[in-house]
Amino acid sequence: MIDRIAVWALSLKARASEERGQDIMEYAIITGGIAVILFTALAFFTDDITDFFTRLGTYLDGLAPK
């Protein structure tokens, strides 16, 4: 009886470590996918983003007291 309990406990521990590794891989794949999307968007919209921040800086500079 104790043998079965020990085998059951060890199998639960093995499953938990397998799932933990799977979670890490899922997060890595999701993070990599988000990075690819951001870099692609940056490649397409670099000029627009630069113009946006230039206009934002000009606007905020005009708000500063003189």
All heavy atoms as TSV, in Angstrom:
chain	resi	resn	atom	element	x	y	z
A	1	MET	N	N	0.824	-1.192	0.000
A	1	MET	CA	C	0.000	0.000	0.000
A	1	MET	C	C	0.868	1.256	0.000
A	1	MET	O	O	0.573	2.202	-0.726
A	1	MET	CB	C	-0.929	-0.056	1.222
A	1	MET	CG	C	-1.851	1.097	1.311
A	1	MET	SD	S	-3.016	1.021	-0.064
A	1	MET	CE	C	-4.074	2.320	0.345
A	2	ILE	N	N	1.892	1.267	0.808
A	2	ILE	CA	C	2.793	2.417	0.862
A	2	ILE	C	C	3.510	2.576	-0.475
A	2	ILE	O	O	3.771	3.699	-0.906
A	2	ILE	CB	C	3.794	2.267	2.034
A	2	ILE	CG1	C	3.035	2.347	3.359
A	2	ILE	CG2	C	4.859	3.337	1.968
A	2	ILE	CD1	C	3.876	2.128	4.576
A	3	ASP	N	N	3.778	1.453	-1.127
A	3	ASP	CA	C	4.417	1.513	-2.446
A	3	ASP	C	C	3.554	2.303	-3.427
A	3	ASP	O	O	4.060	3.153	-4.166
A	3	ASP	CB	C	4.637	0.113	-3.020
A	3	ASP	CG	C	5.503	-0.762	-2.125
A	3	ASP	OD1	O	6.004	-0.236	-1.112
A	3	ASP	OD2	O	5.662	-1.943	-2.463
A	4	ARG	N	N	2.282	2.024	-3.428
A	4	ARG	CA	C	1.378	2.708	-4.349
A	4	ARG	C	C	1.305	4.207	-4.046
A	4	ARG	O	O	1.263	5.034	-4.958
A	4	ARG	CB	C	-0.010	2.094	-4.266
A	4	ARG	CG	C	-0.064	0.708	-4.832
A	4	ARG	CD	C	-1.452	0.150	-4.777
A	4	ARG	NE	N	-1.460	-1.226	-5.236
A	4	ARG	CZ	C	-2.510	-1.988	-5.205
A	4	ARG	NH1	N	-3.649	-1.537	-4.720
A	4	ARG	NH2	N	-2.437	-3.229	-5.651
A	5	ILE	N	N	1.277	4.547	-2.768
A	5	ILE	CA	C	1.227	5.960	-2.381
A	5	ILE	C	C	2.506	6.670	-2.819
A	5	ILE	O	O	2.466	7.782	-3.345
A	5	ILE	CB	C	1.006	6.102	-0.859
A	5	ILE	CG1	C	-0.389	5.582	-0.484
A	5	ILE	CG2	C	1.172	7.558	-0.419
A	5	ILE	CD1	C	-0.652	5.498	0.999
A	6	ALA	N	N	3.650	6.043	-2.643
A	6	ALA	CA	C	4.923	6.640	-3.038
A	6	ALA	C	C	4.982	6.828	-4.554
A	6	ALA	O	O	5.404	7.882	-5.048
A	6	ALA	CB	C	6.087	5.777	-2.561
A	7	VAL	N	N	4.546	5.811	-5.302
A	7	VAL	CA	C	4.544	5.915	-6.763
A	7	VAL	C	C	3.584	7.018	-7.206
A	7	VAL	O	O	3.896	7.819	-8.087
A	7	VAL	CB	C	4.163	4.562	-7.411
A	7	VAL	CG1	C	3.895	4.714	-8.889
A	7	VAL	CG2	C	5.270	3.542	-7.163
A	8	TRP	N	N	2.423	7.102	-6.584
A	8	TRP	CA	C	1.452	8.133	-6.916
A	8	TRP	C	C	2.023	9.523	-6.632
A	8	TRP	O	O	1.897	10.436	-7.443
A	8	TRP	CB	C	0.174	7.900	-6.108
A	8	TRP	CG	C	-0.872	8.945	-6.325
A	8	TRP	CD1	C	-1.672	9.084	-7.402
A	8	TRP	CD2	C	-1.197	10.000	-5.430
A	8	TRP	NE1	N	-2.490	10.173	-7.245
A	8	TRP	CE2	C	-2.225	10.751	-6.033
A	8	TRP	CE3	C	-0.744	10.378	-4.182
A	8	TRP	CZ2	C	-2.797	11.854	-5.425
A	8	TRP	CZ3	C	-1.309	11.484	-3.575
A	8	TRP	CH2	C	-2.310	12.212	-4.196
A	9	ALA	N	N	2.659	9.703	-5.476
A	9	ALA	CA	C	3.233	10.995	-5.114
A	9	ALA	C	C	4.356	11.382	-6.080
A	9	ALA	O	O	4.458	12.540	-6.500
A	9	ALA	CB	C	3.756	10.957	-3.681
A	10	LEU	N	N	5.193	10.430	-6.447
A	10	LEU	CA	C	6.274	10.718	-7.392
A	10	LEU	C	C	5.733	11.055	-8.780
A	10	LEU	O	O	6.284	11.915	-9.471
A	10	LEU	CB	C	7.248	9.541	-7.460
A	10	LEU	CG	C	8.115	9.329	-6.207
A	10	LEU	CD1	C	8.917	8.037	-6.338
A	10	LEU	CD2	C	9.028	10.510	-5.988
A	11	SER	N	N	4.660	10.381	-9.182
A	11	SER	CA	C	4.091	10.688	-10.497
A	11	SER	C	C	3.466	12.085	-10.507
A	11	SER	O	O	3.539	12.799	-11.504
A	11	SER	CB	C	3.066	9.640	-10.904
A	11	SER	OG	O	1.916	9.714	-10.085
A	12	LEU	N	N	2.864	12.502	-9.395
A	12	LEU	CA	C	2.327	13.862	-9.307
A	12	LEU	C	C	3.445	14.897	-9.386
A	12	LEU	O	O	3.314	15.919	-10.052
A	12	LEU	CB	C	1.551	14.048	-8.001
A	12	LEU	CG	C	0.168	13.429	-7.929
A	12	LEU	CD1	C	-0.457	13.698	-6.567
A	12	LEU	CD2	C	-0.731	13.968	-9.025
A	13	LYS	N	N	4.541	14.613	-8.717
A	13	LYS	CA	C	5.681	15.529	-8.743
A	13	LYS	C	C	6.250	15.623	-10.158
A	13	LYS	O	O	6.595	16.706	-10.624
A	13	LYS	CB	C	6.748	15.057	-7.769
A	13	LYS	CG	C	7.900	16.001	-7.623
A	13	LYS	CD	C	8.894	15.512	-6.583
A	13	LYS	CE	C	10.044	16.478	-6.463
A	13	LYS	NZ	N	11.035	16.024	-5.507
A	14	ALA	N	N	6.330	14.510	-10.855
A	14	ALA	CA	C	6.855	14.509	-12.220
A	14	ALA	C	C	5.928	15.294	-13.148
A	14	ALA	O	O	6.386	16.052	-13.994
A	14	ALA	CB	C	7.025	13.074	-12.713
A	15	ARG	N	N	4.625	15.130	-12.991
A	15	ARG	CA	C	3.676	15.879	-13.823
A	15	ARG	C	C	3.769	17.376	-13.566
A	15	ARG	O	O	3.687	18.173	-14.485
A	15	ARG	CB	C	2.253	15.404	-13.549
A	15	ARG	CG	C	1.917	14.131	-14.232
A	15	ARG	CD	C	0.429	13.856	-14.102
A	15	ARG	NE	N	0.261	12.422	-13.927
A	15	ARG	CZ	C	-0.711	11.857	-13.254
A	15	ARG	NH1	N	-1.609	12.599	-12.649
A	15	ARG	NH2	N	-0.795	10.562	-13.163
A	16	ALA	N	N	3.942	17.759	-12.310
A	16	ALA	CA	C	4.032	19.177	-11.970
A	16	ALA	C	C	5.256	19.809	-12.609
A	16	ALA	O	O	5.202	20.924	-13.120
A	16	ALA	CB	C	4.067	19.347	-10.455
A	17	SER	N	N	6.381	19.097	-12.608
A	17	SER	CA	C	7.583	19.670	-13.204
A	17	SER	C	C	7.459	19.738	-14.728
A	17	SER	O	O	7.960	20.663	-15.350
A	17	SER	CB	C	8.815	18.869	-12.803
A	17	SER	OG	O	8.764	17.568	-13.347
A	18	GLU	N	N	6.773	18.782	-15.344
A	18	GLU	CA	C	6.562	18.822	-16.791
A	18	GLU	C	C	5.681	20.004	-17.169
A	18	GLU	O	O	5.942	20.695	-18.133
A	18	GLU	CB	C	5.916	17.529	-17.262
A	18	GLU	CG	C	6.833	16.328	-17.249
A	18	GLU	CD	C	6.088	15.044	-17.582
A	18	GLU	OE1	O	4.902	15.120	-17.957
A	18	GLU	OE2	O	6.702	13.983	-17.466
A	19	GLU	N	N	4.619	20.243	-16.400
A	19	GLU	CA	C	3.726	21.351	-16.690
A	19	GLU	C	C	4.427	22.680	-16.470
A	19	GLU	O	O	4.187	23.630	-17.192
A	19	GLU	CB	C	2.473	21.247	-15.837
A	19	GLU	CG	C	1.578	20.096	-16.240
A	19	GLU	CD	C	0.382	19.951	-15.333
A	19	GLU	OE1	O	0.185	20.815	-14.465
A	19	GLU	OE2	O	-0.354	18.976	-15.498
A	20	ARG	N	N	5.293	22.766	-15.480
A	20	ARG	CA	C	6.015	23.999	-15.213
A	20	ARG	C	C	6.915	24.335	-16.395
A	20	ARG	O	O	6.966	25.471	-16.837
A	20	ARG	CB	C	6.847	23.864	-13.933
A	20	ARG	CG	C	7.418	25.174	-13.474
A	20	ARG	CD	C	8.131	25.053	-12.142
A	20	ARG	NE	N	7.314	24.372	-11.154
A	20	ARG	CZ	C	7.737	23.390	-10.378
A	20	ARG	NH1	N	8.960	22.949	-10.466
A	20	ARG	NH2	N	6.940	22.825	-9.495
A	21	GLY	N	N	7.570	23.361	-16.959
A	21	GLY	CA	C	8.400	23.579	-18.132
A	21	GLY	C	C	7.564	23.976	-19.335
A	21	GLY	O	O	7.961	24.798	-20.143
A	22	GLN	N	N	6.386	23.391	-19.448
A	22	GLN	CA	C	5.497	23.730	-20.551
A	22	GLN	C	C	5.038	25.174	-20.433
A	22	GLN	O	O	4.960	25.890	-21.430
A	22	GLN	CB	C	4.295	22.788	-20.549
A	22	GLN	CG	C	3.337	23.035	-21.703
A	22	GLN	CD	C	2.182	22.055	-21.687
A	22	GLN	OE1	O	2.105	21.178	-20.840
A	22	GLN	NE2	N	1.275	22.215	-22.618
A	23	ASP	N	N	4.722	25.636	-19.226
A	23	ASP	CA	C	4.303	27.017	-19.022
A	23	ASP	C	C	5.402	27.983	-19.430
A	23	ASP	O	O	5.131	29.003	-20.072
A	23	ASP	CB	C	3.927	27.262	-17.560
A	23	ASP	CG	C	2.630	26.570	-17.176
A	23	ASP	OD1	O	1.857	26.224	-18.087
A	23	ASP	OD2	O	2.403	26.388	-15.968
A	24	ILE	N	N	6.632	27.669	-19.085
A	24	ILE	CA	C	7.752	28.536	-19.442
A	24	ILE	C	C	7.888	28.623	-20.956
A	24	ILE	O	O	8.096	29.706	-21.510
A	24	ILE	CB	C	9.062	28.027	-18.792
A	24	ILE	CG1	C	8.990	28.222	-17.284
A	24	ILE	CG2	C	10.263	28.742	-19.359
A	24	ILE	CD1	C	10.118	27.549	-16.531
A	25	MET	N	N	7.736	27.507	-21.639
A	25	MET	CA	C	7.817	27.510	-23.101
A	25	MET	C	C	6.674	28.321	-23.716
A	25	MET	O	O	6.874	29.054	-24.676
A	25	MET	CB	C	7.796	26.089	-23.646
A	25	MET	CG	C	9.110	25.352	-23.480
A	25	MET	SD	S	10.491	26.217	-24.231
A	25	MET	CE	C	9.993	26.265	-25.926
A	26	GLU	N	N	5.479	28.196	-23.160
A	26	GLU	CA	C	4.349	28.962	-23.676
A	26	GLU	C	C	4.599	30.455	-23.527
A	26	GLU	O	O	4.337	31.236	-24.445
A	26	GLU	CB	C	3.064	28.560	-22.962
A	26	GLU	CG	C	2.574	27.178	-23.344
A	26	GLU	CD	C	1.418	26.710	-22.485
A	26	GLU	OE1	O	1.042	27.433	-21.534
A	26	GLU	OE2	O	0.888	25.630	-22.761
A	27	TYR	N	N	5.095	30.863	-22.378
A	27	TYR	CA	C	5.395	32.284	-22.161
A	27	TYR	C	C	6.507	32.753	-23.100
A	27	TYR	O	O	6.456	33.875	-23.607
A	27	TYR	CB	C	5.783	32.553	-20.716
A	27	TYR	CG	C	4.623	32.458	-19.753
A	27	TYR	CD1	C	4.724	31.728	-18.581
A	27	TYR	CD2	C	3.417	33.104	-20.021
A	27	TYR	CE1	C	3.665	31.642	-17.691
A	27	TYR	CE2	C	2.353	33.013	-19.148
A	27	TYR	CZ	C	2.480	32.286	-17.981
A	27	TYR	OH	O	1.434	32.213	-17.120
A	28	ALA	N	N	7.482	31.923	-23.336
A	28	ALA	CA	C	8.570	32.293	-24.239
A	28	ALA	C	C	8.054	32.463	-25.666
A	28	ALA	O	O	8.437	33.413	-26.364
A	28	ALA	CB	C	9.672	31.241	-24.198
A	29	ILE	N	N	7.176	31.585	-26.100
A	29	ILE	CA	C	6.615	31.683	-27.448
A	29	ILE	C	C	5.737	32.926	-27.574
A	29	ILE	O	O	5.811	33.659	-28.565
A	29	ILE	CB	C	5.823	30.404	-27.802
A	29	ILE	CG1	C	6.800	29.231	-27.970
A	29	ILE	CG2	C	4.985	30.601	-29.053
A	29	ILE	CD1	C	6.130	27.889	-28.072
A	30	ILE	N	N	4.924	33.191	-26.570
A	30	ILE	CA	C	4.072	34.385	-26.602
A	30	ILE	C	C	4.920	35.650	-26.611
A	30	ILE	O	O	4.665	36.579	-27.384
A	30	ILE	CB	C	3.103	34.377	-25.404
A	30	ILE	CG1	C	2.066	33.266	-25.579
A	30	ILE	CG2	C	2.417	35.731	-25.236
A	30	ILE	CD1	C	1.218	33.015	-24.360
A	31	THR	N	N	5.946	35.698	-25.759
A	31	THR	CA	C	6.825	36.872	-25.702
A	31	THR	C	C	7.550	37.063	-27.024
A	31	THR	O	O	7.666	38.190	-27.525
A	31	THR	CB	C	7.845	36.719	-24.558
A	31	THR	OG1	O	7.130	36.505	-23.335
A	31	THR	CG2	C	8.704	37.938	-24.425
A	32	GLY	N	N	8.024	36.000	-27.616
A	32	GLY	CA	C	8.688	36.091	-28.913
A	32	GLY	C	C	7.743	36.570	-29.999
A	32	GLY	O	O	8.115	37.385	-30.848
A	33	GLY	N	N	6.520	36.091	-29.977
A	33	GLY	CA	C	5.530	36.542	-30.956
A	33	GLY	C	C	5.215	38.021	-30.821
A	33	GLY	O	O	5.114	38.744	-31.815
A	34	ILE	N	N	5.084	38.487	-29.592
A	34	ILE	CA	C	4.840	39.910	-29.365
A	34	ILE	C	C	6.026	40.731	-29.847
A	34	ILE	O	O	5.850	41.786	-30.468
A	34	ILE	CB	C	4.542	40.175	-27.875
A	34	ILE	CG1	C	3.185	39.575	-27.507
A	34	ILE	CG2	C	4.577	41.665	-27.561
A	34	ILE	CD1	C	2.884	39.579	-26.031
A	35	ALA	N	N	7.241	40.267	-29.601
A	35	ALA	CA	C	8.431	40.992	-30.060
A	35	ALA	C	C	8.467	41.075	-31.584
A	35	ALA	O	O	8.785	42.132	-32.142
A	35	ALA	CB	C	9.692	40.313	-29.531
A	36	VAL	N	N	8.136	39.989	-32.252
A	36	VAL	CA	C	8.120	39.997	-33.729
A	36	VAL	C	C	7.080	40.991	-34.241
A	36	VAL	O	O	7.337	41.768	-35.167
A	36	VAL	CB	C	7.850	38.581	-34.280
A	36	VAL	CG1	C	7.524	38.614	-35.761
A	36	VAL	CG2	C	9.042	37.682	-34.012
A	37	ILE	N	N	5.911	41.008	-33.636
A	37	ILE	CA	C	4.856	41.942	-34.039
A	37	ILE	C	C	5.302	43.384	-33.815
A	37	ILE	O	O	5.098	44.247	-34.681
A	37	ILE	CB	C	3.549	41.638	-33.281
A	37	ILE	CG1	C	2.959	40.315	-33.771
A	37	ILE	CG2	C	2.539	42.766	-33.451
A	37	ILE	CD1	C	1.825	39.793	-32.922
A	38	LEU	N	N	5.928	43.661	-32.661
A	38	LEU	CA	C	6.385	45.026	-32.382
A	38	LEU	C	C	7.469	45.469	-33.356
A	38	LEU	O	O	7.447	46.606	-33.847
A	38	LEU	CB	C	6.887	45.131	-30.946
A	38	LEU	CG	C	5.809	45.106	-29.871
A	38	LEU	CD1	C	6.444	45.111	-28.487
A	38	LEU	CD2	C	4.862	46.274	-30.025
A	39	PHE	N	N	8.425	44.601	-33.642
A	39	PHE	CA	C	9.480	44.957	-34.587
A	39	PHE	C	C	8.926	45.160	-35.996
A	39	PHE	O	O	9.363	46.051	-36.724
A	39	PHE	CB	C	10.595	43.908	-34.600
A	39	PHE	CG	C	11.526	44.024	-33.438
A	39	PHE	CD1	C	11.699	42.956	-32.577
A	39	PHE	CD2	C	12.229	45.193	-33.200
A	39	PHE	CE1	C	12.562	43.056	-31.491
A	39	PHE	CE2	C	13.094	45.304	-32.124
A	39	PHE	CZ	C	13.255	44.239	-31.269
A	40	THR	N	N	7.961	44.349	-36.391
A	40	THR	CA	C	7.341	44.515	-37.701
A	40	THR	C	C	6.594	45.842	-37.773
A	40	THR	O	O	6.714	46.578	-38.757
A	40	THR	CB	C	6.375	43.351	-37.989
A	40	THR	OG1	O	7.096	42.115	-37.877
A	40	THR	CG2	C	5.766	43.468	-39.361
A	41	ALA	N	N	5.839	46.154	-36.736
A	41	ALA	CA	C	5.116	47.427	-36.709
A	41	ALA	C	C	6.092	48.591	-36.716
A	41	ALA	O	O	5.863	49.599	-37.397
A	41	ALA	CB	C	4.226	47.489	-35.469
A	42	LEU	N	N	7.175	48.462	-35.990
A	42	LEU	CA	C	8.178	49.518	-35.952
A	42	LEU	C	C	8.809	49.717	-37.329
A	42	LEU	O	O	9.060	50.850	-37.745
A	42	LEU	CB	C	9.253	49.187	-34.914
A	42	LEU	CG	C	10.265	50.267	-34.594
A	42	LEU	CD1	C	9.565	51.483	-34.010
A	42	LEU	CD2	C	11.293	49.751	-33.617
A	43	ALA	N	N	9.037	48.637	-38.048
A	43	ALA	CA	C	9.625	48.744	-39.383
A	43	ALA	C	C	8.680	49.456	-40.354
A	43	ALA	O	O	9.126	50.232	-41.201
A	43	ALA	CB	C	9.963	47.357	-39.920
A	44	PHE	N	N	7.383	49.218	-40.230
A	44	PHE	CA	C	6.420	49.837	-41.135
A	44	PHE	C	C	6.078	51.282	-40.762
A	44	PHE	O	O	5.804	52.101	-41.622
A	44	PHE	CB	C	5.120	49.022	-41.195
A	44	PHE	CG	C	5.241	47.794	-42.032
A	44	PHE	CD1	C	5.201	46.534	-41.461
A	44	PHE	CD2	C	5.390	47.894	-43.400
A	44	PHE	CE1	C	5.306	45.395	-42.230
A	44	PHE	CE2	C	5.498	46.754	-44.196
A	44	PHE	CZ	C	5.463	45.506	-43.604
A	45	PHE	N	N	6.080	51.571	-39.458
A	45	PHE	CA	C	5.586	52.872	-39.002
A	45	PHE	C	C	6.660	53.744	-38.365
A	45	PHE	O	O	6.346	54.639	-37.588
A	45	PHE	CB	C	4.442	52.668	-38.008
A	45	PHE	CG	C	3.292	51.901	-38.576
A	45	PHE	CD1	C	3.003	50.625	-38.117
A	45	PHE	CD2	C	2.510	52.438	-39.576
A	45	PHE	CE1	C	1.945	49.913	-38.630
A	45	PHE	CE2	C	1.457	51.731	-40.109
A	45	PHE	CZ	C	1.164	50.463	-39.639
A	46	THR	N	N	7.924	53.549	-38.689
A	46	THR	CA	C	9.006	54.306	-38.074
A	46	THR	C	C	8.857	55.801	-38.327
A	46	THR	O	O	8.989	56.611	-37.403
A	46	THR	CB	C	10.377	53.824	-38.587
A	46	THR	OG1	O	10.514	52.445	-38.287
A	46	THR	CG2	C	11.509	54.582	-37.937
A	47	ASP	N	N	8.568	56.186	-39.551
A	47	ASP	CA	C	8.427	57.605	-39.866
A	47	ASP	C	C	7.237	58.214	-39.129
A	47	ASP	O	O	7.323	59.336	-38.615
A	47	ASP	CB	C	8.275	57.810	-41.367
A	47	ASP	CG	C	9.536	57.424	-42.129
A	47	ASP	OD1	O	10.624	57.487	-41.537
A	47	ASP	OD2	O	9.411	57.050	-43.310
A	48	ASP	N	N	6.147	57.496	-39.066
A	48	ASP	CA	C	4.962	57.996	-38.364
A	48	ASP	C	C	5.229	58.153	-36.874
A	48	ASP	O	O	4.795	59.124	-36.263
A	48	ASP	CB	C	3.774	57.055	-38.577
A	48	ASP	CG	C	3.336	56.998	-40.032
A	48	ASP	OD1	O	3.549	57.997	-40.744
A	48	ASP	OD2	O	2.786	55.965	-40.434
A	49	ILE	N	N	5.938	57.204	-36.309
A	49	ILE	CA	C	6.248	57.271	-34.884
A	49	ILE	C	C	7.187	58.437	-34.600
A	49	ILE	O	O	6.995	59.180	-33.636
A	49	ILE	CB	C	6.853	55.937	-34.399
A	49	ILE	CG1	C	5.802	54.837	-34.459
A	49	ILE	CG2	C	7.400	56.066	-32.987
A	49	ILE	CD1	C	6.337	53.445	-34.214
A	50	THR	N	N	8.181	58.640	-35.452
A	50	THR	CA	C	9.109	59.753	-35.287
A	50	THR	C	C	8.367	61.080	-35.384
A	50	THR	O	O	8.586	61.982	-34.566
A	50	THR	CB	C	10.213	59.689	-36.356
A	50	THR	OG1	O	10.868	58.437	-36.267
A	50	THR	CG2	C	11.220	60.798	-36.167
A	51	ASP	N	N	7.481	61.203	-36.372
A	51	ASP	CA	C	6.691	62.426	-36.513
A	51	ASP	C	C	5.800	62.659	-35.299
A	51	ASP	O	O	5.657	63.789	-34.824
A	51	ASP	CB	C	5.837	62.371	-37.774
A	51	ASP	CG	C	6.660	62.432	-39.040
A	51	ASP	OD1	O	7.825	62.884	-38.973
A	51	ASP	OD2	O	6.141	62.026	-40.106
A	52	PHE	N	N	5.205	61.592	-34.794
A	52	PHE	CA	C	4.339	61.715	-33.628
A	52	PHE	C	C	5.108	62.264	-32.429
A	52	PHE	O	O	4.658	63.202	-31.771
A	52	PHE	CB	C	3.715	60.356	-33.282
A	52	PHE	CG	C	3.011	60.348	-31.955
A	52	PHE	CD1	C	1.773	60.947	-31.818
A	52	PHE	CD2	C	3.592	59.751	-30.846
A	52	PHE	CE1	C	1.120	60.954	-30.597
A	52	PHE	CE2	C	2.949	59.751	-29.625
A	52	PHE	CZ	C	1.704	60.344	-29.495
A	53	PHE	N	N	6.274	61.691	-32.145
A	53	PHE	CA	C	7.030	62.144	-30.983
A	53	PHE	C	C	7.611	63.542	-31.196
A	53	PHE	O	O	7.741	64.319	-30.252
A	53	PHE	CB	C	8.128	61.138	-30.619
A	53	PHE	CG	C	7.589	59.936	-29.895
A	53	PHE	CD1	C	7.606	58.687	-30.479
A	53	PHE	CD2	C	7.050	60.065	-28.635
A	53	PHE	CE1	C	7.106	57.587	-29.827
A	53	PHE	CE2	C	6.542	58.973	-27.961
A	53	PHE	CZ	C	6.560	57.732	-28.549
A	54	THR	N	N	7.924	63.887	-32.432
A	54	THR	CA	C	8.387	65.250	-32.719
A	54	THR	C	C	7.269	66.254	-32.454
A	54	THR	O	O	7.482	67.275	-31.790
A	54	THR	CB	C	8.863	65.358	-34.178
A	54	THR	OG1	O	9.903	64.412	-34.387
A	54	THR	CG2	C	9.363	66.751	-34.498
A	55	ARG	N	N	6.073	65.950	-32.949
A	55	ARG	CA	C	4.931	66.840	-32.708
A	55	ARG	C	C	4.569	66.893	-31.231
A	55	ARG	O	O	4.237	67.955	-30.703
A	55	ARG	CB	C	3.730	66.387	-33.534
A	55	ARG	CG	C	3.864	66.750	-35.007
A	55	ARG	CD	C	2.613	66.414	-35.807
A	55	ARG	NE	N	2.681	64.997	-36.168
A	55	ARG	CZ	C	1.743	64.107	-35.915
A	55	ARG	NH1	N	0.627	64.455	-35.323
A	55	ARG	NH2	N	1.899	62.843	-36.278
A	56	LEU	N	N	4.646	65.764	-30.547
A	56	LEU	CA	C	4.353	65.732	-29.114
A	56	LEU	C	C	5.355	66.582	-28.347
A	56	LEU	O	O	4.981	67.345	-27.446
A	56	LEU	CB	C	4.374	64.288	-28.594
A	56	LEU	CG	C	4.079	64.085	-27.108
A	56	LEU	CD1	C	2.661	64.536	-26.786
A	56	LEU	CD2	C	4.293	62.642	-26.718
A	57	GLY	N	N	6.635	66.476	-28.698
A	57	GLY	CA	C	7.658	67.286	-28.041
A	57	GLY	C	C	7.462	68.764	-28.283
A	57	GLY	O	O	7.621	69.589	-27.374
A	58	THR	N	N	7.098	69.130	-29.492
A	58	THR	CA	C	6.834	70.533	-29.816
A	58	THR	C	C	5.641	71.046	-29.020
A	58	THR	O	O	5.672	72.166	-28.479
A	58	THR	CB	C	6.570	70.690	-31.329
A	58	THR	OG1	O	7.680	70.156	-32.037
A	58	THR	CG2	C	6.356	72.138	-31.714
A	59	TYR	N	N	4.598	70.246	-28.938
A	59	TYR	CA	C	3.417	70.628	-28.166
A	59	TYR	C	C	3.747	70.805	-26.684
A	59	TYR	O	O	3.368	71.793	-26.068
A	59	TYR	CB	C	2.319	69.576	-28.351
A	59	TYR	CG	C	1.107	69.817	-27.474
A	59	TYR	CD1	C	0.210	70.825	-27.768
A	59	TYR	CD2	C	0.883	69.015	-26.356
A	59	TYR	CE1	C	-0.899	71.052	-26.976
A	59	TYR	CE2	C	-0.222	69.234	-25.552
A	59	TYR	CZ	C	-1.112	70.262	-25.861
A	59	TYR	OH	O	-2.209	70.471	-25.061
A	60	LEU	N	N	4.454	69.835	-26.105
A	60	LEU	CA	C	4.799	69.918	-24.692
A	60	LEU	C	C	5.764	71.066	-24.412
A	60	LEU	O	O	5.710	71.686	-23.346
A	60	LEU	CB	C	5.393	68.586	-24.211
A	60	LEU	CG	C	4.413	67.412	-24.177
A	60	LEU	CD1	C	5.136	66.126	-23.777
A	60	LEU	CD2	C	3.256	67.690	-23.240
A	61	ASP	N	N	6.637	71.351	-25.373
A	61	ASP	CA	C	7.547	72.476	-25.216
A	61	ASP	C	C	6.774	73.791	-25.183
A	61	ASP	O	O	7.139	74.719	-24.468
A	61	ASP	CB	C	8.564	72.498	-26.357
A	61	ASP	CG	C	9.671	73.505	-26.123
A	61	ASP	OD1	O	10.102	73.646	-24.958
A	61	ASP	OD2	O	10.109	74.142	-27.106
A	62	GLY	N	N	5.706	73.871	-25.946
A	62	GLY	CA	C	4.862	75.077	-25.940
A	62	GLY	C	C	4.082	75.239	-24.651
A	62	GLY	O	O	3.654	76.347	-24.320
A	63	LEU	N	N	3.893	74.180	-23.897
A	63	LEU	CA	C	3.177	74.258	-22.622
A	63	LEU	C	C	4.049	74.747	-21.477
A	63	LEU	O	O	3.521	75.212	-20.469
A	63	LEU	CB	C	2.611	72.889	-22.254
A	63	LEU	CG	C	1.510	72.312	-23.155
A	63	LEU	CD1	C	1.123	70.932	-22.671
A	63	LEU	CD2	C	0.297	73.225	-23.162
A	64	ALA	N	N	5.354	74.670	-21.637
A	64	ALA	CA	C	6.261	75.058	-20.558
A	64	ALA	C	C	6.195	76.569	-20.331
A	64	ALA	O	O	6.145	77.344	-21.281
A	64	ALA	CB	C	7.691	74.659	-20.902
A	65	PRO	N	N	6.146	76.983	-19.067
A	65	PRO	CA	C	6.131	78.422	-18.797
A	65	PRO	C	C	7.444	79.079	-19.212
A	65	PRO	O	O	8.511	78.497	-19.079
A	65	PRO	CB	C	5.916	78.504	-17.282
A	65	PRO	CG	C	6.294	77.183	-16.754
A	65	PRO	CD	C	6.131	76.198	-17.862
A	66	LYS	N	N	7.335	80.305	-19.708
A	66	LYS	CA	C	8.537	80.993	-20.171
A	66	LYS	C	C	8.850	82.178	-19.326
A	66	LYS	O	O	8.155	82.760	-18.642
A	66	LYS	CB	C	8.356	81.402	-21.621
A	66	LYS	CG	C	8.199	80.185	-22.486
A	66	LYS	CD	C	7.989	80.552	-23.921
A	66	LYS	CE	C	7.828	79.237	-24.653
A	66	LYS	NZ	N	7.781	79.261	-26.009
